[in-house]
Amino acid sequence: MGGLTSVLAPIAFVNETVLRLGRAVGVVAIALMVIAILIQVFFRYVLGNALPWPDEAARFCMLWMTGLMAPTAFRRGGFVAIDMVPLMLPRAVGQILNILLLLVSLAVLLVAVNIGWSEVTGFGGKFATAALYLPTSFGFDEWFRIPRSWMMASLLVGVILLISVNIELILRAFITLLGGGHLLPDIADAPVGAE
């Protein structure tokens, strides 16, 4: 069991550190998404002249927020789950069922990596967004059209982070099954808005 806990410790540390950064970037993405939507509402309904970029900017921010925050929700048990069956079973059987479900999740996530990679590098990733541009000069006279692959990279990054969390959860479940659950540190559950 000491070997499993020594393998788990660096994975848990990396997950906690990377996910903390992901949550911070996700909060910024939410703020930018809200600002873009408010700008669009103002221009569309007050001025009667909708802008072309806020919808796409909000979608860009939403995808990155999801990709960076979903792993935290998975790690903290925040996804919707039906846990009635494992709770009705004996502890060991319920824990084995939990491990099996995590292994199925891992298999699905490994397939999703291929899908994410093909979205970034495939045919669709070669196009640019319709209305998102970044200035490439301080005079704002040169602009770069944001590639669609930057938006779709959120799927790939999110799935890779979910795989890392899934591996940690599998190791935690094995250690708990072997009777070492008391050796595991709790996964921190920061209050909303606090880091």
C-alpha positions as CSV (number, residue, x, y, z in Angstrom):
1,M,0.0,0.0,0.0
2,G,2.9,2.3,0.6
3,G,3.9,1.9,-3.0
4,L,0.4,3.0,-4.1
5,T,0.4,6.0,-1.8
6,S,3.9,7.1,-3.0
7,V,2.6,6.9,-6.6
8,L,-0.6,8.8,-5.7
9,A,1.2,11.7,-3.9
10,P,2.8,13.3,-6.9
11,I,-0.2,12.8,-9.1
12,A,-2.5,14.4,-6.5
13,F,0.0,17.3,-6.1
14,V,0.2,17.9,-9.8
15,N,-3.6,17.7,-10.2
16,E,-4.2,20.1,-7.3
17,T,-1.7,22.6,-8.6
18,V,-2.8,22.5,-12.3
19,L,-6.5,22.5,-11.4
20,R,-6.0,25.5,-9.2
21,L,-4.5,27.4,-12.1
22,G,-7.3,26.0,-14.4
23,R,-9.9,27.3,-12.0
24,A,-8.3,30.8,-12.0
25,V,-8.2,30.9,-15.8
26,G,-11.8,29.5,-15.8
27,V,-13.0,32.4,-13.6
28,V,-11.4,34.9,-16.0
29,A,-13.0,33.1,-18.9
30,I,-16.4,33.4,-17.2
31,A,-15.9,37.1,-16.6
32,L,-14.9,37.7,-20.2
33,M,-17.9,35.6,-21.4
34,V,-20.3,37.7,-19.3
35,I,-18.7,41.0,-20.6
36,A,-18.9,39.8,-24.2
37,I,-22.6,38.9,-23.8
38,L,-23.4,42.2,-22.1
39,I,-21.7,44.1,-24.9
40,Q,-23.7,42.2,-27.4
41,V,-27.0,42.8,-25.6
42,F,-26.3,46.5,-25.4
43,F,-25.4,46.9,-29.0
44,R,-28.2,44.6,-30.3
45,Y,-31.1,45.8,-28.1
46,V,-30.1,49.4,-27.1
47,L,-28.3,50.6,-30.2
48,G,-30.0,48.2,-32.7
49,N,-26.7,47.2,-34.3
50,A,-25.4,43.7,-33.4
51,L,-21.7,43.2,-33.4
52,P,-20.2,40.2,-35.2
53,W,-17.6,39.1,-32.6
54,P,-19.3,38.9,-29.1
55,D,-21.2,35.6,-29.7
56,E,-18.0,33.9,-30.9
57,A,-15.9,35.3,-28.1
58,A,-18.5,34.1,-25.5
59,R,-18.4,30.6,-27.1
60,F,-14.6,30.6,-27.0
61,C,-14.6,31.6,-23.3
62,M,-17.3,29.1,-22.5
63,L,-15.4,26.2,-24.1
64,W,-12.2,27.0,-22.3
65,M,-14.1,27.5,-19.0
66,T,-15.6,24.1,-19.3
67,G,-12.4,22.4,-20.3
68,L,-10.6,23.9,-17.3
69,M,-13.3,23.5,-14.7
70,A,-14.7,20.1,-15.5
71,P,-11.7,18.3,-14.1
72,T,-12.1,20.0,-10.7
73,A,-15.8,19.0,-10.6
74,F,-14.9,15.4,-11.4
75,R,-12.2,15.3,-8.8
76,R,-14.5,16.7,-6.1
77,G,-17.4,14.5,-7.0
78,G,-19.4,17.4,-8.5
79,F,-20.8,15.5,-11.5
80,V,-24.3,14.2,-11.4
81,A,-24.2,10.6,-10.3
82,I,-26.5,7.8,-9.3
83,D,-24.8,6.4,-6.2
84,M,-27.7,4.5,-4.8
85,V,-26.5,1.1,-6.0
86,P,-22.9,1.3,-4.7
87,L,-24.2,2.5,-1.3
88,M,-26.7,-0.5,-1.1
89,L,-23.9,-3.0,-1.7
90,P,-21.3,-4.2,0.8
91,R,-18.4,-1.7,1.1
92,A,-15.9,-3.9,-0.8
93,V,-18.3,-4.7,-3.6
94,G,-19.3,-1.1,-3.9
95,Q,-15.7,0.0,-4.0
96,I,-15.0,-2.6,-6.8
97,L,-18.0,-1.3,-8.7
98,N,-16.6,2.2,-8.3
99,I,-13.2,1.1,-9.7
100,L,-14.9,-0.6,-12.7
101,L,-16.9,2.6,-13.4
102,L,-13.7,4.7,-13.2
103,L,-12.0,2.3,-15.6
104,V,-14.8,2.6,-18.1
105,S,-14.6,6.4,-17.8
106,L,-10.8,6.1,-18.4
107,A,-11.5,4.1,-21.6
108,V,-14.0,6.7,-22.8
109,L,-11.6,9.6,-22.0
110,L,-8.8,7.9,-23.9
111,V,-11.0,7.7,-27.0
112,A,-11.9,11.4,-26.4
113,V,-8.2,12.3,-26.6
114,N,-8.2,11.1,-30.2
115,I,-11.3,13.1,-31.0
116,G,-9.9,16.2,-29.4
117,W,-6.6,15.8,-31.2
118,S,-8.4,15.4,-34.6
119,E,-10.5,18.5,-33.8
120,V,-7.3,20.6,-33.2
121,T,-5.2,19.2,-36.1
122,G,-7.9,17.9,-38.5
123,F,-9.8,19.6,-41.3
124,G,-11.9,21.8,-39.1
125,G,-8.9,23.1,-37.1
126,K,-7.3,24.5,-40.3
127,F,-9.9,27.2,-40.5
128,A,-10.0,30.5,-38.7
129,T,-12.9,31.8,-36.6
130,A,-15.3,34.0,-38.4
131,A,-15.1,37.2,-36.3
132,L,-12.4,36.9,-33.7
133,Y,-9.2,38.8,-34.2
134,L,-6.2,39.7,-32.1
135,P,-4.1,42.9,-32.7
136,T,-0.5,42.2,-33.6
137,S,0.7,45.7,-33.3
138,F,0.4,48.4,-30.7
139,G,-1.1,50.8,-33.2
140,F,-4.0,48.3,-33.8
141,D,-3.3,48.5,-37.6
142,E,-2.5,44.8,-38.0
143,W,-4.8,42.0,-36.9
144,F,-4.5,38.2,-36.6
145,R,-7.5,36.0,-37.2
146,I,-7.8,33.5,-34.3
147,P,-7.6,29.9,-35.6
148,R,-10.5,27.6,-34.8
149,S,-8.0,25.1,-33.5
150,W,-7.4,27.4,-30.5
151,M,-11.0,27.1,-29.5
152,M,-11.1,23.3,-30.0
153,A,-7.9,22.8,-28.0
154,S,-10.1,23.3,-25.0
155,L,-11.6,19.9,-25.6
156,L,-8.2,18.3,-25.8
157,V,-6.8,20.0,-22.7
158,G,-10.0,19.3,-20.7
159,V,-9.9,15.6,-21.6
160,I,-6.2,15.3,-20.7
161,L,-6.9,16.9,-17.3
162,L,-9.9,14.6,-16.8
163,I,-7.6,11.6,-17.5
164,S,-5.1,12.7,-14.9
165,V,-7.9,13.2,-12.4
166,N,-9.4,9.8,-13.3
167,I,-6.0,8.1,-12.7
168,E,-5.8,9.7,-9.3
169,L,-9.4,8.6,-8.4
170,I,-8.6,5.0,-9.5
171,L,-5.5,5.0,-7.2
172,R,-7.6,6.4,-4.3
173,A,-10.3,3.8,-4.9
174,F,-7.7,0.9,-4.9
175,I,-6.1,2.3,-1.7
176,T,-9.5,2.5,0.0
177,L,-10.4,-1.0,-1.2
178,L,-7.1,-2.3,0.4
179,G,-8.1,-0.6,3.7
180,G,-5.9,2.4,3.5
181,G,-8.6,5.0,3.0
182,H,-7.6,6.6,6.3
183,L,-4.1,7.3,4.8
184,L,-5.5,9.4,2.0
185,P,-5.6,13.2,2.4
186,D,-9.0,14.7,1.7
187,I,-9.5,16.5,-1.6
188,A,-9.8,20.1,-0.8
189,D,-13.2,21.6,-1.5
190,A,-12.7,25.4,-1.6
191,P,-15.7,27.6,-1.1
192,V,-17.2,29.1,-4.2
193,G,-15.1,32.1,-5.3
194,A,-12.2,31.3,-2.9
195,E,-8.8,30.0,-3.9
